[in-house]
Amino acid sequence: MLTIKIKMAITAVFLTAAALLSAQTQAQMAGKNVILVHGLQPAQLMRDNVTPQEVTSDGANYWSAFWSQYADDRLDWSSKSRLSADTAQRAYNKVMQWARTGFCNNGCVLVTHSTGDLVTRYMLDQQDVWTEAAGLQPLNILAVFDFAGAGGGSELAELALDVAGSSSWLTAPIRAAVNAWLGFTVTTENLGVLTDLRPAVARQTAMAPNSVPRLRFVGGGSEYLGATGGFLPGTDDGVVSLHSSCGGNAVKAVDSCVAYRALDGKQTSVSAPESLWYNHYPVLMGSKTHHGGTIGNQSGVLLSYVNNNLNPGVNVSFATQTTSSGWWLWKSTYNTVPGSDNQTMSNLVFNSVN
């Protein structure tokens, strides 16, 4: 009986391993392993503590709308942690795991959302040091796909720190905006990564030029019933202004990632970052795509483009179209991605690679 049980246990182990291998093969994007790095999770800030099990389960749930089915691994982190504390330790542990197992030997693609952009920049800045100290080869990261990237910070985080613990009627409008974003009244005890997400801090974090291309996918749609937009400079997605999500190297009120094309694809003169961070490439823009919609189920937005036919180890290419509307002096020309309004932004991106 004992022998039979041992054989059954061994068989179960092999079946589980085979299932995981099969899932990993199916999850890859263009034959490359996909790693997900999530953004801020406000619900975690409300808890007295976040257990390792909650970090893992929350990390999985974050991507459930689309990307979880294509993930080979994730870097999960707690929003209650400062970037240089527990989050850095988690990033280090993952880098060591991937380096020792050769997980990225054939190339990895990272997909980030919101604050995950900042977490990833920190990890990429440190990974050469970490792997060299351990006598390992650096990870072969081909590219990072940043959705609604908050690498340049969010002014809402600055506001959250300003009103933390305040009950003054003078700060009531700001508190209302912060509450709409986070879902609770912020105090000095539940700031966590918000401290690192302030633009002045985020823009001084891991700023050395990095060889990994950062492909940017941005939106300008309203979220939280428009409660937050008035506190963000220029066009925003309800949480992050375009100066951050486009990859601009300075805080500036802008309305597009490039000066010659609006978010809806209209060819026009529009305010844009004067320059971008090194190796940052805006790719797709959605005039009505909101913060969560970039990785969620939002569709019905005809997307415009900036860069196409990029090949940073994986080919990112999609169809484009040029259309016109109006008549004579009032005629407008638009550069968009045909059929993009019939799918989500993330689905379009995934299909453009495969």
C-alpha positions in Angstrom: 0.0 0.0 0.0 2.9 2.4 0.9 4.6 1.7 -2.4 1.4 2.4 -4.3 1.0 5.7 -2.4 4.6 6.7 -3.2 4.1 5.9 -6.9 0.8 7.9 -6.9 2.6 10.9 -5.3 5.5 10.7 -7.8 3.0 10.6 -10.7 1.1 13.6 -9.3 4.4 15.6 -9.1 5.2 14.7 -12.7 1.7 15.6 -13.9 1.9 19.0 -12.0 5.3 19.7 -13.5 4.0 18.9 -17.0 1.0 21.1 -16.5 3.1 24.0 -15.4 5.5 23.5 -18.4 2.5 23.4 -20.8 1.0 26.5 -19.2 4.3 28.4 -19.5 4.7 27.4 -23.1 1.2 28.7 -23.9 1.7 31.8 -21.9 4.7 33.1 -23.8 4.5 36.1 -26.1 6.4 35.6 -29.4 8.3 32.8 -27.7 9.6 35.0 -24.9 8.7 34.7 -21.2 6.4 37.4 -19.9 6.9 38.9 -16.5 4.2 41.1 -15.0 4.8 44.0 -12.5 1.6 45.5 -11.1 0.9 49.0 -9.9 -0.4 50.6 -6.7 -3.0 48.5 -4.8 -4.8 51.1 -2.5 -6.7 48.4 -0.6 -3.3 47.2 0.8 -2.6 50.6 2.3 -5.7 50.3 4.4 -4.6 47.0 6.1 -2.6 46.9 9.3 -0.2 44.5 7.5 -0.1 42.6 4.2 0.9 39.0 4.5 3.1 37.3 1.9 0.1 35.2 0.8 -1.9 38.4 0.3 0.9 39.9 -1.8 0.8 36.9 -4.1 -3.0 36.6 -4.4 -3.5 40.4 -4.8 -0.7 40.3 -7.5 -2.6 37.6 -9.4 -5.9 39.3 -9.1 -4.5 42.6 -10.4 -4.0 41.2 -13.9 -7.1 39.0 -14.1 -8.8 41.1 -16.9 -6.3 40.1 -19.6 -2.6 39.7 -18.9 -2.7 36.9 -16.3 -3.4 34.3 -19.1 -0.1 35.2 -20.8 2.1 35.5 -17.8 5.0 33.2 -17.1 5.9 34.9 -13.8 5.2 38.1 -11.8 7.0 40.4 -9.5 4.5 41.0 -6.8 5.1 43.7 -4.2 3.2 45.3 -1.3 1.9 48.9 -1.6 2.6 49.3 2.1 6.3 49.0 1.5 8.7 51.7 0.5 10.5 51.1 -2.8 13.9 50.7 -1.2 12.7 48.4 1.6 10.6 45.2 1.2 9.9 45.9 -2.5 13.6 46.0 -3.3 14.1 42.8 -1.4 11.3 41.1 -3.4 12.8 42.4 -6.6 16.2 41.1 -5.6 14.8 37.6 -4.8 13.1 37.4 -8.1 16.2 38.5 -10.1 18.2 35.9 -8.3 15.6 33.2 -9.1 15.4 34.1 -12.7 19.2 34.4 -13.1 19.9 31.0 -11.5 17.3 29.2 -13.5 18.1 30.8 -16.8 14.5 32.0 -17.0 15.4 34.9 -19.3 18.2 33.3 -21.3 16.0 33.3 -24.4 14.8 36.8 -23.6 12.0 38.1 -21.3 9.5 40.9 -21.9 8.2 42.8 -18.8 4.7 44.2 -18.8 4.0 46.9 -16.2 1.1 49.1 -15.1 1.2 52.4 -13.3 3.6 52.3 -10.4 5.0 49.0 -11.7 6.9 51.3 -14.2 8.8 52.8 -11.3 9.4 49.5 -9.5 10.7 48.0 -12.8 13.1 51.0 -13.4 14.5 50.4 -9.9 15.0 46.7 -10.6 16.6 47.2 -14.0 18.9 49.8 -12.5 20.1 47.3 -9.8 20.0 43.9 -11.6 23.5 44.1 -13.1 25.0 44.9 -9.6 22.9 42.1 -8.0 23.8 39.4 -10.6 27.5 40.3 -10.8 27.8 40.1 -7.0 26.3 36.6 -7.1 28.6 35.5 -10.0 25.6 35.3 -12.4 24.8 36.6 -15.9 22.5 39.6 -16.0 18.9 39.0 -17.1 18.3 39.2 -20.8 15.4 41.7 -20.7 14.4 42.5 -24.3 11.8 45.2 -23.6 9.4 46.6 -21.1 5.8 47.4 -22.1 4.6 50.2 -19.8 0.9 50.8 -19.6 -0.1 54.1 -18.0 3.4 54.3 -16.6 3.9 56.3 -13.4 7.7 56.3 -13.6 7.5 60.1 -13.5 5.3 60.0 -10.4 1.7 61.2 -9.9 0.7 64.5 -8.4 -2.1 62.7 -6.6 0.5 61.0 -4.4 1.9 64.5 -3.5 -1.6 65.6 -2.6 -2.2 62.5 -0.5 0.8 63.3 1.6 -0.3 67.0 1.9 -3.7 66.1 3.3 -2.8 63.0 5.3 -4.5 63.3 8.6 -6.0 66.7 7.8 -9.6 67.6 8.7 -9.5 71.3 7.6 -12.3 72.5 5.4 -9.6 74.2 3.3 -8.3 70.9 2.2 -11.7 69.3 1.7 -11.7 69.4 -2.2 -8.2 67.8 -2.3 -9.2 65.1 0.2 -12.2 64.4 -1.9 -10.1 63.8 -5.0 -7.6 61.7 -3.0 -10.4 59.7 -1.5 -11.9 59.1 -5.0 -8.6 57.7 -6.1 -7.6 55.6 -3.1 -11.1 54.7 -1.8 -10.4 55.8 1.7 -9.2 58.7 3.8 -5.4 58.7 3.9 -3.5 59.1 7.1 0.2 59.4 7.9 0.2 55.7 8.9 -0.9 54.3 5.5 1.2 56.1 3.0 3.5 53.3 1.9 4.7 53.6 -1.6 2.9 56.9 -2.1 5.9 58.6 -0.6 8.0 57.2 -3.5 5.3 58.1 -6.1 5.6 61.8 -5.6 7.0 63.3 -8.8 9.9 64.9 -7.1 11.0 61.6 -5.6 10.1 59.3 -8.5 12.0 61.5 -10.9 15.2 61.1 -8.8 14.9 57.3 -8.5 17.2 55.1 -10.6 17.8 57.7 -13.3 20.9 56.2 -14.9 20.3 55.5 -18.7 19.3 51.9 -19.2 19.7 49.8 -22.3 16.3 48.1 -22.0 13.7 49.8 -24.3 10.6 51.1 -22.6 7.5 51.0 -24.8 4.8 53.3 -23.6 1.0 52.8 -24.0 -1.0 55.8 -22.7 -4.5 57.1 -22.3 -6.2 60.4 -21.7 -9.7 59.2 -20.5 -11.4 60.3 -17.3 -11.8 58.1 -14.3 -13.4 58.5 -10.9 -16.1 60.6 -12.5 -13.5 63.3 -13.2 -12.8 64.0 -9.5 -9.0 63.8 -9.9 -8.4 65.4 -13.3 -8.4 68.9 -12.0 -5.4 68.2 -9.8 -3.3 66.7 -12.5 -1.3 68.9 -15.0 -2.2 68.7 -18.7 -4.0 65.7 -20.0 -4.2 62.7 -17.7 -5.9 59.2 -17.5 -7.4 59.9 -14.1 -4.3 58.9 -12.1 -1.2 59.8 -14.2 -0.5 62.8 -16.3 1.0 62.4 -19.8 4.3 63.9 -18.8 4.8 60.7 -16.8 3.0 58.0 -18.9 4.7 59.2 -22.2 8.1 59.1 -20.6 8.8 62.8 -20.5 12.0 63.8 -18.7 10.4 66.7 -16.9 7.1 67.6 -15.3 5.1 69.6 -17.8 1.4 70.1 -18.6 1.2 68.3 -22.0 -1.7 66.9 -24.1 0.1 64.3 -26.2 3.3 62.3 -26.3 4.4 64.1 -29.6 3.9 67.6 -30.8 2.5 66.7 -34.2 -0.3 64.3 -33.3 -3.2 64.5 -30.7 -4.2 61.5 -28.6 -7.1 60.8 -31.0 -4.7 60.7 -34.0 -5.5 64.2 -35.4 -2.6 65.7 -37.2 -2.2 69.0 -35.4 0.2 71.1 -33.3 -0.2 70.0 -29.7 1.7 70.4 -26.5 4.1 67.5 -25.8 7.2 66.7 -23.7 10.2 68.6 -24.9 12.2 65.4 -24.7 11.8 61.9 -23.4 13.9 59.8 -21.0 16.6 57.7 -22.7 15.2 54.6 -24.5 11.5 55.5 -23.9 9.2 55.1 -26.9 5.5 56.1 -26.9 3.7 53.6 -29.1 -0.1 53.8 -28.7 -2.4 56.6 -27.4 -6.1 56.5 -26.6 -7.9 59.8 -26.1 -10.6 58.2 -24.0 -8.6 55.3 -22.5 -8.6 55.7 -18.7 -5.9 54.5 -16.3 -7.4 51.0 -15.5 -8.6 50.7 -19.1 -5.1 50.3 -20.5 -4.9 46.8 -19.0 -8.6 46.2 -18.4 -11.7 45.5 -20.4 -12.2 49.0 -21.8 -12.8 49.1 -25.6 -14.6 51.4 -28.0 -11.6 53.7 -28.3 -10.0 54.2 -31.7 -6.3 54.4 -30.9 -3.6 56.5 -32.5 0.0 55.6 -32.7 3.5 57.2 -32.4 6.0 54.5 -33.1 5.3 51.4 -35.1 7.4 48.4 -36.4 9.7 48.4 -33.4 11.8 45.3 -32.9 13.6 45.3 -29.5 14.0 41.5 -29.6 10.3 41.1 -30.3 8.5 42.7 -33.3 5.8 45.2 -32.4 3.8 46.0 -35.5 0.2 46.9 -36.3 -1.8 48.2 -39.2 -2.3 51.9 -39.6 -4.7 54.1 -41.5 -5.0 57.8 -42.5 -8.5 59.2 -42.7 -10.0 62.6 -43.2 -13.1 64.4 -42.0 -14.6 67.8 -42.7 -14.2 69.9 -45.9 -11.7 72.3 -47.4 -10.3 74.7 -44.8 -11.9 72.7 -42.0 -10.6 69.4 -43.2 -8.8 67.3 -40.5 -6.5 64.3 -41.0 -6.2 61.4 -38.5 -3.6 58.7 -38.1 -5.1 55.7 -36.3 -5.0 51.9 -35.9 -7.9 50.4 -37.8 -10.2 48.1 -35.7 -8.6 49.2 -32.5 -12.0 50.4 -31.2 -13.2 46.8 -31.4 -10.7 45.5 -28.8 -8.9 46.5 -25.6 -5.6 48.3 -25.7 -3.8 45.3 -24.1 -5.4 42.9 -26.5 -4.2 45.0 -29.5 -0.7 45.2 -28.1 -0.5 41.4 -27.5 -1.8 40.7 -31.0 0.7 43.2 -32.5 3.5 41.1 -31.1 2.2 37.7 -32.0 
